[in-house]
Every structure is written in structure tokens, then in C-alpha cells.
Amino acid sequence: MALFKKRTVGKPGEWYYCLQHQKVEEGPECPAKDRFGPYATRKEAEHAMATARERNLEWENDPKWHDAPTGGRDED
């Protein structure tokens, strides 16, 4: 008995952004490794790349993600 079943048909109302094809899909059409989502609306899925860029920028500028200097020498 398989622990996980591969879902080949998406649920109506689940939206994904396919990174490989650069398009919005209703329900998962492409493998999980190639998509962002699920999103509640088509519009959210259409803006998936912009959302990812904004989040990456926030994380890059978040001081909690930068290691504090350990003292002694500067490590450049």
C-alpha cells in the first residue's frame, strides 16, 4: 500500500504558477518541483514571481538572517 498517492487532477479553485512553462494553472498540472502554490485566486498565482521577489528582498534585508560577527578578525 502506497503512503502517498500521486494526485493527477487538481481541485477546482487551486491555482499554481508553473516555473517551467511560466504560466498559471488551475490544479497541479506540472510536478511540484516546477511550481509555486497553491494560491486562492488566479490573480495571486499570476503575481507569484513578484511575490517571491518581494519576499526574497525582505529576507535578504532581515537582520535576523545575518550572522553576528564572532569577534577578532574581519571575515570579508
Sequence and secondary structure as in RCSB ss.txt:
>XXXX:A:sequence
MALFKKRTVGKPGEWYYCLQHQKVEEGPECPAKDRFGPYATRKEAEHAMATARERNLEWENDPKWHDAPTGGRDE
D
>XXXX:A:secstr
  SS    S  TT EEEETTTTEEEES  S GGGEEEEESSHHHHHTHHHHHHHHHHHHHT GGGS    SSS  
 
